[in-house]
Amino acid sequence: MKLTPALAAALLILVTPAHGADPRQFVQLPEMMRDHMMHNMRDHLLALQTITRQLADGEYDAAADTAEQRLGMSAMQRHGAAHMAPYMPKGMQTAGTDMHRAASRFAITARDASVDGGLSKAFGALSKVMAACVTCHSAYRIH
């Protein structure tokens, strides 16, 4: 059986002791950076919600634009990725970069869906964006 990000998250829930111990790696960030990262992650969730609504409404190009501008490789500078990276473990950096790359690939797939009706391909590509989120949130925590 292949360990997918979704399966890893489910297993994390199952193996986390009921008394609240958290097995994820704690990542210490300066308060200002922590607040910035939390803001970015909340915006990522809002972007994902917007994208799924846009796909449901058949607004494929709008979904592509939202993904690229708010989640894709184009968004990395605005998110302060270069300033944040030195404070993150390598695996956390990789998961973040994977999410941004997957969002840019999704944007292309969503634009293609407007031409060929490949909505299932668009949702498959969007799932890869969310899998990168699950991977990171399953392995790391900040406070």
N, C-alpha and C positions, 0 to 999 in steps of 0.2 A: 504494500500500500504506500502511495506517495504522500508525503507530509506536505499538504498545501497550507497556505497561510490561514485559510478558514478553519482547517482541521487543527492547526496549531493553536488558534485562538480558543476553539472549543475545548481542546485538551487543557489549556491553561486554566480555563474556568473549572474544569473537572478536578484538576490536581491542586488548585489553590486551597489550602486549609481553611476550614470554616471560621477559624479564630482570627482571620484577617491577614495572615502573613502573605506578603506579596513577593513572589519569586523573581519579578522583573528587575533588571539592573537599574539602580538608581543613578540618574545623571544630574549632577550638581551644576546649575547654571547661575550666573549672577542674576539678581532679581529682575533687573531691567530686561535682560535677554529672555528669562523665563516668561515674563509677561508678554513679550513680543512673540515668543513661540506659541504660547497659548492663544493669543489673538490670531496668529496665522492658522493654527489648527481649527479654531472655530470658524474662520473664514473658509477653510477647505471644506468643512462639513456643509456650510451654507452653499458653497459652489457646487458640491455634489448634489444637493437637494435641487438647486436651480437647474442643473444639467438634466437630471432625471425628469423634471417637469417639462423642460424644453423638448426632450426626446418624446415624451408622451404626447406633446402638442404638435409633433411633427416639425419642430423648429430646429432642424439638424445643424444648419450653419450657425445659429445662435448658440447651440450647445457646444459646437466646436470653438467658437470665440470665447465663451465662458471658460472652457477647459484650458485653452492656451493662455489666456490672459491671467487667470487666477490660480491655475495649478501647473501649467506646462513649463517647459524649459524657459520660456520668456518671462515667467514670474519669479524665477530664482533670485534675480538681483533685487527686486522689490521686497522679497521676503528676507533679505539679508543673509542669504545662504553662506556667503564667503566669510562673514563675520561670526556666524554661529558655528560653523564646521569645526574650528579648533576645540570647542567645548564638548563635542559629541564623540562618542566611541565610533570607530570605523563602521561597524555594522549599522549604526543609526544613520550615519552619513550616507551609506549605500542605500538603505531603505528610502531615505528622502529623495535621493537622486533617481532611484527607480520609479518613485511615484511621479516625479516631474517628467521623466521620459515617457512613462506610460500615458500621462495626460496629453502630451504632445502627439503620441501615436493615436490616442483616442480621437483627438481633434481631426486628424486626417481621415480616420475611419468614419466619423460622424459626417464629415463633408461628403464622403463617398456614399453614405446612406441616403443623402438627399437626391442622389442620381440613380442609384440602383436599388433603393428600398431595403438595404441590408441592415435593418434595425437589429437583428440578432447579433450581427457582427459588431455593431456599435455597443450594444450592451455587454458583449464579451470583452471588448476593449476597455469599457468602463469598469468592469469587474477587476481587471488587472490593476487599475489605478487604486481601487479600494483594497485590493490584496496587499499592496505596498503599505497602506495605512495599517492594516491588520498586523502585518509582520512587525512593524515598528512598535505599535502599541502593545503587542504581545510580549515584546522583549525588553522594552525600556519604559521608565517612568521618570517624571520630573516633579519637583515640588518647589 
